[in-house]
Amino acid sequence: GLDKKTLEKLWQAVLEFEFAWFSTEELTFKVTISRVSIRKYLDFLTRIKALKMEINYGAVGRPVHLYQVDSSYKNCVQDYFVK
């Protein structure tokens, strides 16, 4: 499960990127949550279409998942916060 307060904290950090693409690793510098947990929240935000995701394949190593706020669905996230 997802924690509503954690989701809100993470979403505020995501919004600091404005509309630039960012990686899970970059987000870990803004919030004190493990990369595994961050990935779970980013997967959720992608499923509800608040974020766009693309995979960047480098020459060597694992692919990097990049995320960007989808301005069309940006406000849908507030429905999941603690009220």
C-alpha positions in Angstrom: 0.0 0.0 0.0 0.8 3.6 -0.4 0.9 6.1 2.5 -1.1 9.3 1.7 1.3 11.6 3.6 4.3 10.0 1.8 2.6 10.4 -1.5 2.0 14.1 -0.8 5.6 14.6 0.3 6.9 12.8 -2.8 4.6 14.7 -5.1 5.7 18.1 -3.7 9.3 17.0 -4.5 8.3 15.9 -8.0 6.7 19.3 -8.7 10.1 21.0 -8.0 11.3 19.5 -11.3 8.5 21.5 -12.9 8.2 19.9 -16.4 11.8 18.7 -16.7 12.5 14.9 -17.0 13.9 13.4 -13.9 15.1 10.0 -12.7 14.5 8.0 -9.5 18.0 8.7 -8.5 17.5 12.5 -8.8 14.4 12.3 -6.7 16.1 10.5 -3.9 18.2 13.6 -3.3 15.0 15.6 -2.6 13.2 13.1 -0.3 14.4 10.7 2.3 12.7 7.6 1.0 14.4 4.4 -0.4 14.7 4.1 -4.2 12.5 1.0 -4.1 9.7 2.9 -2.3 10.1 5.9 -4.6 9.8 3.6 -7.6 6.5 2.2 -6.2 5.1 5.7 -5.8 6.3 6.7 -9.3 4.7 3.6 -10.8 1.4 4.6 -9.1 1.7 8.2 -10.4 2.3 6.9 -13.9 -0.7 4.6 -13.7 -3.0 7.5 -12.8 -1.3 9.5 -15.6 0.0 12.3 -13.4 3.5 11.4 -14.8 4.8 10.4 -18.1 7.6 7.8 -18.2 10.1 6.9 -20.8 13.0 4.5 -20.7 16.5 5.8 -21.6 18.8 3.0 -22.9 22.4 3.9 -22.5 25.3 2.1 -24.2 26.2 0.0 -21.2 24.3 -0.9 -18.0 20.7 -0.8 -16.9 18.2 1.4 -18.6 17.1 4.6 -16.7 13.4 5.3 -16.2 12.8 9.0 -16.7 9.6 10.8 -15.5 7.9 14.1 -16.2 4.8 15.7 -14.8 1.9 15.5 -17.2 0.3 18.9 -17.1 -3.0 17.6 -18.3 -3.4 15.3 -15.2 -1.3 17.3 -12.7 -4.3 18.1 -10.4 -5.6 14.6 -10.2 -3.0 13.7 -7.5 -4.6 15.8 -4.8 -7.6 13.4 -4.7 -5.2 10.9 -3.1 -3.8 13.1 -0.3 -4.9 13.2 3.3 -7.9 15.4 3.8 
